[in-house]
Structure formats: structure tokens, C-alpha cells
């Protein structure tokens, strides 16, 4: 759902999709189905399984926390798109001007679709991790991300995380990520700075994994990426890549 006032995106609105009288939140947080935070586009994954007609409505409510970002113009958005802004980035630049919208409510119809046959098997993979970060803290490396769920961003945890790092970012591209390579490191429990294992958390949980800094070569740059696998063997898309100099 795109929420705007004129050409300016509305931030911090409460947006819900109503599908056959069941409500689902739509978010502008740059996670899961939402590629870019604070761009006024509110999204979510909504798995539909039953053979039937689905009718869509969208409800938007603004309150004292809702603002429009007047710092983004059409030319600015075009320039941002050319730089490849997406996938966990934030469209609200530092120093951008925002103006309160005041309270408002809107309702819009999204039409309807027919699911021609029921989905009886688990065909929904975990959502892509789009906010993977690595940083140094207290003599450790700290790997951080928001965990997806077993089906997109469901609450049920994924079966496992696959986290890899390499000195060469090319080894972490889709074509190479799942290959065994002497130039790629699989981050398992032996790389943790603490004794507990790397166990998946429920969808939407913040995950922080402390890594043993001594396992990495000083002065070198390491690139990190990850994927998730659900209990049916479905794989998520590869995460964003992040890097750090040791």
C-alpha cells in the first residue's frame, strides 16, 4: 500500500490489509516484504492457501506520530533509485524535513483475486534477511539481523540459519553461496564467542551472534551473507552482504 500526501511519502501511519474480514498489518520498516524503510510503501507477506475468492481492502490511519517527508522530491527519488536504494536501506535521510500530518483515516478497495486451487504443501520459504550487519564490540565481532519465520515472516522459527563469510564477495553471490569452497567460511558454533549454539529465534526477533575475533585474520576484510532454510527444505533468498575489516 502506498501512502502519500501529494508526492510526499507518509511515515509512521497505521496501515492494515483486510482480506475476507481478517486484518493483517502492513509495515514500512525495510524488513521482509518491505524493501525500503520510510518510503511510504507499506508491505507484508500474506500466505493464501485455501481455494476461494479473496477480497482486499486497505485501512490507513494517521495520528500524532504520522509525518510526511518533504525532503524527498521526484528528482531525489530518481537519483536514489539509480544508486540502487533498496533491501533494508532507509529512505529518510539525516536532516530531512518532516511535517506532521495530523489525524486522518482512509479506506481503499484493492479488488479481489481467485486462488484456483488450494496449496496443501509447504511452498512458502522464509523471508529474505535484509538488515544483516557486522560490527566490533568489546573485543568481539557482533553479527546482527532480524530473523524471518518458517513461512516468510511467520512466528514459527526457521529450521536453521546458513551464515557464511569470505575475503572475496564473489564467493557470496547466489551462484556460489551454497558451494563448498576453501575460500568461504561457514559460521557455525565453533566461531561463537560464547558457548551457546546458534539456534533460530521466532520470526521478527532480533538476533545478535557474538563471534570470536581471534578466528579471523587481522588486517583483512571479511564479507558476510546468509540464507535461511525452513522445515520443508525451502531456502530464502540471500541476504544483503555486509563487511568489516578485522
N, C-alpha and C positions, 0 to 999 in steps of 0.2 A: 504494500500500500504506500503510495507516495503522498506525503502530507506537506503542502506548501502554502505560503501566502504570497501570491504573485509568483515571482521567480525564486523566492527565498525559502529554503527548507525549514520546516518547523521541528524543533528539537525538544525532547522531553515530553512528548504527548503520550497519552494512554491510548493505545490502538489495539483493537480486538477484531478478529475474524469470527463471524458467526456462520457456522456450517451446519445446516439442518438443526438449528437451535442449540448447538453446542459451541461454546466460545473457546477460542484459542488466542493467547497473547501474541502480538506481533511486535518485534523489538528492533531497535536501531542501535545495536551495541557492537556491531562488527564481528559477531561470532556466529558460527553455524551457517545458517542460510543467509545471514546478513553480511554482505561482503565488506561494507564500509560503514564505520560508526559515524553518527551525526551528519548524515547526508539527507535526512528526511525520508528515507526509504525504509519502511518497517517490514520485517520479514520473519518467517518461521517455517520449519519443516512440519507438514501435517500429513502423516501417512493415512491414506484412504484404502481400505481393504475390502469393503463389502460391495457387491454388485448392486448398484442403485443410482438414482439421481441425487446429486449434491448441489444445493443452492447456497450461494455465498452472499453475505452482507458484511460490510466493514463499518465499525463504530470508532469514531475518533473523539477524544475529549481532551481539552486543554485546561490547565489550571495555573496557579501562581508560579509553577516551575517551568512552564512551557515558554519557549522563546523562538524567535526566528533569527537565523544567521544572515545578517545583511552584509557580511564580509565576503560572501561568495556570489559573484556575478556570473553571467553566462560565459564571458571570456575566461574567467578564472577557472570555471569548471572544465572548459575545453582544454586549458593548459594542464590542469590536474590529470585529466584523462590521458593526455599524451605522455605524461610521466608515469602512467601505469598505476594510479592510485586505486587500490582495492585490497581485499583479502586481509582484514584486520586493521587497516590503517584508519586514521581519524580525519574526517573532513573539516573538523573545527580547528582551524589553525590558531596558534597562540596569538593573542592580540586582535582576534576577530571581534567585530561588533555584533552584539546580540541585543534584541529588543523583546520585552515581554509581550506576549500575545493577549494576555487576559483570558478569562474563562470562555470556552466555546465548546460546542458539540456539533458533530457532523455524522451523517449516515449515508452510505453509498452502496448501491447494489453491484455485485460482482458477477451477476448472471448465474448460470448453472452448467454442470457437466454431468455426463453419464459414464460411470465405470462399467464397462461392458461385461466384465467377469470378475468374480471375487479373487483376491490374492490370498492363497492358503499357505504359501511357504514364506519363509523369511527372506525377502528380496531387498530389504532396506538396510544399507550399510551405515556404519557410524558416520557422523558429520566430519567434515574436514576440520582439523585444528588450524586456526588462522592467527593465533596470538602467541606462538612459541617464542620464548625469549631465553637468553642465557646471559648471566652476569656473575661477577665475582662478589662474594660476601664472606667476611670472616675467615679468609684463607681457604674457602671452598668455591666451587662453581655451583651456581644455583640455576637449575633448569625449570622454567615455569610455563604453564599453559592452562587453558580451560578444557576439562575433559568432556568429550562428546559422550553420547549414550549408545546403547546397543543398536537402536534404530534411530539414526540421525542424532537428535539431541534428547532422546528419552531419558528417564531417570535411571533405568537399568544400566549398570556398568558394561563396558565393552569386555571382551574376553581377555585381551591383552594389548599393551602398547608395544610398538616396534619403534625404537629410537636409535638412530644411527648418527655418527659423525665422521667427518673426513677432512683432510687438509685440502682436498680438491672438491669444490662444489659440484663439479660434473658427475661425481660418483653418487650424488643425492638426487639426480634427476629421475623422473618416472621410469625411464628405460633401464636404469642401473640400480635403483634403490634396493630391489629385492634380490639382486645377485650377490653371491659370496665373493668378497674381494679382500685381498690383503691390505688394500689402501682404505678400507672402510671399517670402522669400529662399531660393533653392536653394543649399545649401552645396556648392560644387564646389572644384576645385583652386585657383581664384583667391582663395579665402578662407583657404587654409592659410598658416600662418606659416613653413612650410618648403617646400622646392622639390619634394619627392617627392609623388607623386599619391596620392589616396585609393583604395587598392586593397583589395578584400576579403581577409580572412585566413581560414584554415581555421576550421570550426565549433568553438566552445568557446574561441577565442583572445580575449585581452583586447585591445581596440583603444583607442588614445589618439591623437586627432587635434588637434594644436595649431592654433588659429585666430588670425588676425591681428586683434588688438584694435582697431586703427585703422579696420577695416571697419565697425564698429558705432558708433552714436550714443551719446555719453557721457550718462549720467543716465537712459537709457531701459531698460525691462525687455524682454528678448527671451525668447520661449518656443521650445523646440526639440522636435522629434519626428522619427521616422524610420521607414522601411519598407525591406524588402529584396526583391529580385527574383531568382529563380533562372534557370537557363539555359533553362528551358522557358517562361519568362514568368509563372510563378506568383508572386503577391505575398504577403508575410507580412502579418499583422495589424499595425496601427500600434503603435508602441512606447508606453511611458509618456511623458508630457510632462514636461519639466524646464525651469527658467527661471533667469535670472540678471539682475541689474541691472548695467549697464556703468558 
